[in-house]
Amino acid sequence: MPRKKIVNKQPTRLYCGLDLSLTATGVVIINQSGVVVHKQVIKTKVRGMERLFVIRNIIADIYKRFAINFTCVEGYSMGSRNGKAFDIGELGGTIKLFLWSRKHDYYPIPPTQVKKYATGKGNGDKNKVMLAVFKEWQFEGTDDNEVDAFVLANIARAVKSNIVMRKYQAEAIISIRKEINKGV
């Protein structure tokens, strides 16, 4: 009699990174092995409340299609210019309210920690982050928003699991876990 093949029935854990932007929101979902299962840059030509509505609905559709276990959202940049701080705050509030209302586990990550996890330094321009991400993970996003979302997805994975990482990445994760445990 042939032996039955034993199949591991554990569900695959999925981690999402959201880099919220009014002009190009980056979304990346990776699995527990770090493989990208979805990536997208959300762009829309509409403005005002309609833009918030469209971005929220696209993200809601993504969360319907994927059973995401944990999400990291890039926190606000305190150096926002051109009066856009309120607009990006509205987008952040809209998406965080969506995640909270659906009981999705998420956490905001300061931009400096995103850069540190990617490059080893908390201050770096977009090109340095994109180059570091390509060198480390061979991930080439369509723009810096998608690359930041990829880093955020990897941070989500690292926060929720025990993976091997570089020393500076571990330092960033320790700091992030401390903030999460504070309930910030």
N, C-alpha and C positions, 0 to 999 in steps of 0.2 A: 504494500500500500504506500503511495507517495506521501511524503511529509508535507504538512501544511506550512505555508510560508507565514511567519509571524510578522504582522504589520504593526508598526508603531502608530497608535491612534491619537497620540498627543497632538493637539492643534498647534499650528505654527503661530508663533507670536509675531505681531506686526508693530512696528514703531514708525511714527510719523514726525516729520519736521515741517513746520510752517514758518516761512519768512514772509510776514505780512507787509504788503506794499500796495499803495493805491493804484500804481501803474502796472505792476508785475509781481503778483504774489507767487512765491515758490512753494511747491508742495512735493515732498518726497516721502515715500513709504518704503521701508526695508524690512526684511524678515529677520529672524533670530540669527541667521548666519551672515547678515550684513548685505544680502543680495537685494538690489533694487527691484521692487515689484510694481512700483508706480512712480512716475515723475511727471510734473506738469508745471507750467507757468501760466497763471490765470491773468489774462489781459482783457480789458473791456474799454470801450470808447465812451461809455456813459459816465455821468458825473453825479455828485451829490448822494442822496439817499438811495437812488437807483443803483449806483455802483456798489454800495454796501450790501444791498439786497442781492445783486448778481453774484458777488464774490462769496457771500454767505451760502447761497443756494448751490453753487458749484462745490464748495467744501462739504456741504451737507450731503450732496450726491456721492462724493468720494467716500464719506464715512458710511453711507448706506452700502456701498459696494465692497468695502474692506472692513474686516473685524479688527480694528486697530486697538492695541492694548494700552499704549501710552504715547502721548504727544508732547513734544517740546516746541514751544512757540517763542520766536525771538522776541525778547523784551524791547522796550522803547529805547531809542537812542536819545540821550539827554541833549544832544547837540542838534536837534531838528531845526531846520531853517525854513525861511520863506512862509511862515505862518501855517505850515502843514501839520504842526504838532497836534492840533485839535482834530484834524481830519484823520490822521493815522490813529489817534486815540479812539476815535469813533469806530474805526475798522477793528482795532484790537478788542474793544469792548464788545462789539457785535459778535466776533468769532469766539471770544472767551465765554460770552453768555450762551452761545450755541453749544459749545463743548460742555459747559457746566449743566445746562438744561437737559442734555442727553446723557449725563453722568459719565462722560468720557474723562479718563484720567489724563490730566495735562499739567504742564508746569512752564512758566515763562523763564527764559534763559537770557541773562544780560548779554548784549553784543560782545562785550570784552571776553566773556567765557567762551562764546562761539569761536572767536578769533584765537584764543589761547588753545582750545581743543584742536583747532585745525593747524595752527602754525607754531605753537609754543610761546607765543607772545600775545598779550591782550590788546595790542594795538597794531594793526596792519591794514594796509589798504586792500581793496577788493581783489586786485590782481595778485597780491601775495597769497591771499586766502585761496583763490582759484588755482594757483600754481601748486600750493602745498597740498590741496585736496587731490589734484591730479597725480602728484608724485606719490602720495600715501595710499590712495584707494583707486587710482586710475579712473576716477569719475570726472567726466567732462560735461558740466551742465550747459544749458543753452545760455544762461546768464548768471550773474552773481547771486540773484535771488534763489535760483534753483540750487546753486552750490551751497549757499547758506542753509537752505532747507535740508540738503543732504547731510551737512555737518550736524544740524539739529536732530535729525533722525538717528544718527550715530550716537549722539549724546543721550537720546532717549533710550537706546539699546544699552548703552554702557551704564546708565543710571539703574536700570532694572535687571541687569544680569552681570555675571562675572566673566568678563572677557579680558584677554590680554591686550594691553595698550602701552603706549609710550609713557614715560614718567610725567611729562607735562600734561598729557591727557588725563592721567590718573589724578594729578593735582587739581585739574579743573573739575573732574567728577566728584572728588572729595568735597570741594567747596560747594558744588551744586547740591550734593546730598545733604550737607549741613543745612543749607537754606530750605530745602524741601522738608527736612525734619523739624525745622522751626515752625513750619506752617505758613511761610511767607506767601 
